[in-house]
Amino acid sequence: MTWGVGIIGSGPGVAALHAPTLARTGDDFRLVHVSDAGSGRAALIADRFGARSSTGLDALLADPDVDVVAVCSPPALHAEHARATLAAGRRAIFCEKPLADTAEEADRLIAECAAVGALLVVGTNHLFDPAWARATHHLSALDGRISAVTVTLCLSPNDRYHALTMGEPLPAGPPVRRPPLDPDDRELSAAIVRQLVAGLGVHDLPLVRDLVSAPAELVWARPVAPVGFDLALRASGALVRFTTVMLPEGADSLWRVNVVTGGAWVEVDFPPPFVHVGGARTTVRDARGVLTVYPIDRRDGYEAEWRALAALLRGEAAMEYDELRADAAFVTAIADAAAAAVRGGVAP
């Protein structure tokens, strides 16, 4: 069966990411409707992919061809739009990260989905990347205690990759204005760090939770200029270091997760955001120095997360509400703790 998808939102991420991904999953999904908030970009995206377009939510949620709703609106609207989807009787939701602003709000929304049996996938594509499943399988086979995890992100401007993947760019929306970090303004720095942890860290913190099951204790957090953060966590005897910087210009993106155990070193290199070049590259060096480089899977995490929703719709996989709830609580707790630490001046 092929399910019709309606996307709420028309930003470059929809045009460069979700619409092309749905085109690659044509045996499971087809894009049938795109809505915007009045920018006119929905019509341009819809025309490229043979779909309908509208402004606002009503027409999309009333469209009988929409079986699955993808919530790709601004993050502050995710919970509201997911609830509107449930109220319209839809029972399959793909929601971009983060699911909600707070753990409490995420918990309520997940409970509302569970109460009516609605299927929910949150777009944390690294968690779905086949390379991560391969890495965790390797780590489980080693049966070695995790001693250290590092996550390193150096991100170039997204529009570099939007243009690459879309070809003809869409008309620009309102510019995203990020105030420069001011180390003397702790409130502003704390707010920016929290937003970055909740909005970018959400891709990889569920991976960290996979590795260190115990609650994580924040050791330090600090802002990194021009826009970024550096934090350290301790959990289950492991030290976790997470460093991010967003550069207005400069080198290509780097997005890497390293895991060290008593008997191995595992490195997972994710491709730049929005670029459809397959999954991440996994490299393993064991205690004897033997190096194993796994081939790159042709599927990336963007496709795999939609395939995961298809598996739920077909009844081939179980809906794990508790996992979604635990991931949201883990990410939000770290985001809140990091903001509090920056506000209080806790740094290495």
C-alpha positions in Angstrom: 0.0 0.0 0.0 1.1 3.6 -0.7 0.1 6.2 1.8 -0.5 9.8 0.9 1.5 12.4 2.9 0.6 16.0 3.7 3.4 18.2 4.9 2.7 21.2 7.2 5.5 23.6 6.4 7.3 24.8 3.3 10.8 25.7 4.4 13.9 24.8 2.6 14.2 21.6 4.7 10.9 20.4 3.2 12.0 21.2 -0.3 15.6 19.9 0.1 14.9 17.0 2.5 11.5 15.5 3.0 9.9 16.0 -0.5 12.9 14.3 -2.3 13.0 11.6 0.4 9.3 10.8 -0.1 10.0 10.6 -3.9 12.6 7.8 -3.1 10.0 5.9 -1.0 7.4 5.8 -3.7 6.4 2.2 -3.0 5.4 3.3 0.5 4.6 7.0 0.4 3.6 9.8 -2.1 3.5 13.5 -1.4 -0.1 14.7 -2.0 -0.3 18.0 -0.2 1.9 20.8 1.1 0.7 23.8 3.2 2.4 27.0 4.2 1.6 30.0 6.4 1.1 32.3 3.5 4.6 32.5 2.0 3.6 30.9 -1.3 6.4 28.4 -1.2 4.1 25.5 -0.7 2.8 25.9 -4.3 6.3 25.8 -5.7 7.2 22.7 -3.7 3.9 21.0 -4.6 4.3 21.8 -8.3 7.8 20.1 -8.4 6.4 16.9 -6.9 2.9 16.7 -8.4 1.1 17.6 -5.2 -1.6 20.1 -4.1 -0.9 23.1 -2.0 -2.8 25.4 0.4 -2.3 28.0 3.1 -3.1 27.1 6.7 -4.0 23.7 8.1 -7.7 23.3 7.3 -7.5 22.3 3.6 -4.6 19.9 4.2 -6.3 18.2 7.2 -9.6 17.9 5.2 -7.8 16.4 2.2 -9.1 12.8 1.9 -5.9 11.7 0.2 -3.8 12.6 3.2 -3.2 9.5 5.3 0.0 10.7 7.0 0.7 14.2 8.3 4.3 15.4 8.4 4.7 18.3 10.9 7.6 20.4 9.5 6.5 23.8 10.8 8.6 26.0 13.1 9.6 24.0 16.3 7.4 26.2 18.6 4.3 25.0 16.6 5.1 21.2 16.5 2.9 20.2 19.4 0.0 22.4 18.4 0.1 21.1 14.8 0.4 17.5 16.0 -2.7 17.9 18.2 -4.6 19.5 15.3 -3.6 16.4 13.3 -5.0 14.1 16.0 -8.2 16.2 16.2 -8.7 15.8 12.5 -8.7 12.0 12.9 -5.3 11.2 11.4 -3.5 8.4 13.2 0.0 8.6 11.6 2.3 11.5 12.3 5.9 12.3 11.3 7.1 15.2 13.4 10.3 17.0 12.9 12.5 17.4 15.9 12.0 18.6 18.6 8.6 17.1 19.4 7.9 19.9 22.0 9.6 22.6 23.9 9.5 20.8 27.3 9.6 17.3 28.5 6.2 17.7 30.1 4.6 18.9 26.8 6.2 16.0 24.9 5.0 13.6 27.6 1.4 14.9 27.2 1.5 14.7 23.4 2.9 11.2 23.4 0.2 10.2 25.9 -2.5 11.6 23.6 -1.1 9.7 20.7 -1.0 6.5 22.7 -4.6 7.0 23.9 -5.9 6.8 20.4 -3.3 4.5 19.0 -1.7 7.1 16.8 1.7 6.2 15.2 4.4 8.8 15.8 7.9 9.1 14.4 10.2 12.0 15.4 12.7 13.1 12.7 16.0 12.4 14.5 17.6 10.9 11.4 20.9 9.9 12.9 19.0 7.5 15.2 17.6 5.7 12.1 20.8 5.8 10.1 21.8 2.2 9.2 25.3 3.0 10.2 24.2 3.6 13.8 22.5 0.3 14.0 25.7 -1.3 12.7 27.8 0.6 15.3 25.6 -0.4 18.2 25.5 -4.0 17.0 29.3 -4.0 17.0 29.5 -2.5 20.4 27.0 -5.0 21.8 29.1 -7.9 20.3 32.2 -6.5 22.0 30.4 -6.5 25.4 32.8 -3.8 26.5 32.0 -1.0 29.0 31.7 2.4 27.3 34.4 4.7 28.7 34.0 7.8 26.5 31.7 9.3 23.9 32.5 12.4 21.9 30.1 14.2 19.5 31.6 16.8 17.3 29.6 19.1 15.0 31.0 21.8 12.8 28.1 23.0 10.6 28.3 25.2 7.5 25.3 27.3 6.5 22.3 25.2 5.6 21.6 27.1 2.4 24.8 25.7 0.9 23.2 22.3 1.0 19.7 23.5 0.2 21.0 24.9 -3.1 22.9 21.7 -3.8 20.0 19.3 -3.3 17.2 21.5 -4.8 19.0 22.9 -7.8 16.7 25.8 -8.4 16.3 27.5 -5.0 13.0 28.6 -3.5 12.3 32.2 -2.8 13.9 33.0 0.5 11.9 33.2 3.6 12.4 35.6 6.5 16.2 35.5 7.4 17.1 33.6 10.6 18.7 36.1 12.9 20.9 34.6 15.5 22.5 37.1 17.8 26.2 36.6 18.3 27.2 35.1 21.6 28.1 37.6 24.2 29.9 35.9 27.1 28.9 38.8 29.3 25.2 38.3 28.6 24.6 35.0 30.4 20.8 35.0 29.9 21.2 35.4 26.1 24.0 32.8 26.0 21.9 30.4 28.1 18.9 30.7 25.8 21.0 30.1 22.7 22.7 27.1 24.2 19.4 25.6 25.2 18.0 26.1 21.7 21.0 24.5 20.1 21.0 21.5 22.5 17.3 20.9 22.0 17.4 21.6 18.2 20.7 20.1 17.1 21.8 17.9 20.1 18.4 16.1 19.7 19.9 14.3 16.7 22.7 12.6 18.7 21.7 12.7 22.4 19.3 9.7 21.8 22.4 7.9 20.5 24.2 8.8 23.7 21.2 7.5 25.7 21.5 4.2 23.8 25.0 3.8 25.1 24.8 5.1 28.7 21.5 4.0 30.2 21.9 5.7 33.6 20.8 9.3 34.1 23.4 11.7 32.9 25.0 14.3 35.2 26.1 17.6 33.6 29.8 18.3 34.4 30.0 21.6 32.6 28.5 23.7 29.8 29.7 26.8 28.0 28.8 28.8 24.9 31.2 28.6 21.9 31.5 31.6 19.5 30.2 32.5 17.1 27.2 30.2 17.7 27.7 26.9 19.5 28.1 25.1 22.7 30.5 22.7 24.5 29.3 20.4 27.3 30.4 17.4 29.2 28.2 14.7 30.8 29.0 11.8 33.1 26.9 8.7 33.1 27.4 5.0 33.9 31.1 5.7 34.5 31.5 7.2 31.0 32.5 10.7 30.1 30.5 12.3 27.2 31.8 15.4 25.4 29.5 17.2 23.0 30.8 20.2 21.0 29.0 22.2 18.3 29.9 25.3 16.4 27.9 26.9 13.5 30.1 28.8 11.1 28.8 31.6 8.8 31.5 30.7 6.3 34.3 28.2 6.1 35.0 24.5 5.7 32.5 21.8 4.9 30.5 20.3 7.6 31.8 17.7 10.1 29.4 15.6 12.1 31.1 12.8 14.0 30.4 10.4 16.9 33.3 8.6 18.6 32.8 5.8 21.1 35.7 4.3 23.1 35.4 1.0 25.1 38.1 -1.1 26.9 38.5 -3.1 23.7 37.6 -0.9 20.7 37.3 2.5 19.2 34.2 3.2 17.0 33.8 6.2 14.8 30.6 7.2 12.9 30.9 10.0 10.4 27.5 11.4 9.3 27.1 13.2 5.9 26.3 16.9 5.9 22.7 17.8 6.6 20.2 17.6 3.7 22.7 15.8 1.4 21.4 12.5 0.0 24.6 10.5 -0.4 23.7 7.4 1.6 24.2 6.7 5.3 27.1 7.4 7.6 30.5 5.7 7.5 31.4 3.5 10.4 35.0 2.7 11.3 36.1 0.3 14.1 39.5 -0.3 15.5 39.8 -3.2 17.9 42.3 -3.8 20.8 44.6 -5.6 18.4 44.7 -2.6 16.1 42.6 -4.3 13.4 40.8 -1.6 11.4 37.4 -2.3 9.9 35.6 0.2 7.6 32.0 -0.7 6.8 30.6 0.1 3.4 28.2 3.1 3.2 24.6 2.0 3.0 22.8 3.5 0.0 19.9 4.5 2.4 20.4 7.5 4.7 18.7 8.2 8.0 16.2 10.5 6.3 14.9 7.6 4.2 15.2 5.1 7.0 12.9 7.1 9.4 10.2 7.2 6.8 10.6 3.4 6.2 10.3 3.0 9.9 6.9 4.7 9.8 5.9 2.5 6.9 6.8 -0.6 9.0 4.6 0.7 11.8 1.7 1.3 9.4 2.0 -2.2 8.1 2.1 -3.7 11.6 5.7 -5.0 11.1 7.0 -3.0 14.1 5.7 -2.1 17.5 5.0 1.5 18.4 7.4 2.3 21.4 5.9 5.3 23.1 8.1 4.9 26.1 11.3 5.2 24.0 10.0 8.5 22.5 9.1 9.7 26.0 12.6 8.8 27.4 14.4 10.4 24.5 12.5 13.6 24.9 13.1 13.7 28.7 16.8 12.9 28.2 17.3 15.7 25.7 15.2 18.3 27.5 16.9 17.6 30.9 20.4 18.1 29.3 19.2 21.3 27.5 17.8 22.7 30.7 20.9 21.8 32.7 23.2 23.3 30.1 21.2 26.5 30.1 21.3 26.7 33.9 25.1 26.0 33.9 25.8 28.8 31.3 23.5 31.1 33.3 25.5 30.3 36.4 28.9 30.4 34.8 29.7 26.7 35.2 32.6 26.0 32.8 35.7 23.8 32.7 
